[in-house]
Amino acid sequence: MNKIYYTYGNPFKVKFREHYCYICGEKLMIVKHRKIVDQKSEEAKYYDFNAGDGAIMGGSCEFIHKVFFCPQCSQNIEFITQINKEDIDIIIKRVQKHFQKKGRNITISKCFENHNEEIVEKCAIELIKNLCLVIEENGKSTLVYKIPLTRKGYWERPYYFKISKRKLIKYLGQ
C-alpha cells in the first residue's frame, strides 16, 4: 500500500503552547493519525495523491501525520484547526485591550451558527457555518461579526476561520 507522511501547522505553536480541547476543555495529547483513502472515494478530493515527483499514486493510500487527541471526548483535532481556535482567543483579548486603552469597554463572546442557521454555543466543526463574535459595548447595540468556516487547500483540508485583528478593529470603528 502507498503511504504518505506529512506535517503542517506552526511547529512552534504546536510544541510550546498548552493545548486544551475546544469541546470539553481537557488537555490534549499529540498522537499519530492514520487514514486509508481510496483515490476513487468521495473524500479523496480532500487528499493529495501526488508522489512528489509529479507522478500520481494509484489506488488506496495511507496518509500519516500527527494530530491533537482529546482523551476525554476521543476527538482527533487537526493542528491547524486547534491552533486557529487558540489564535482567535488571542485576537479577541488583544482587540478588547486595544479598545480598553481608548476608553471603550467592549466584551466579545463566541458562538456558532450551524447550517440550519441556529445559534449554538457548541457544535461539531463539520456542522458549523459561521463563527459568530458577539460584541457588546456599554450604551450601544450588540453587534455580531460572522466569520465563515473554511478549509485549507492542502492535504485533508483542515477546518479554520480566517480572522485578523486589523479587520475586527476596523469593523468596530477604531
Secondary structure, 3 states (H helix, E strand, C coil): CEEEECCCCCHHHHHHCCCECCCCCCECEEEEEEEEEECCCHHHHHCCCECCCCCECCCEEEEEEEEEECCCCCCEECHHHHHHHHHHHHHHHHHHHHHHHCCCCEEEEEEEEECCCCEECCCCHHHEEEEEEEEEECCCCCEEEEEEEEECCCCCCCEEECCCHHHHHHHCCC
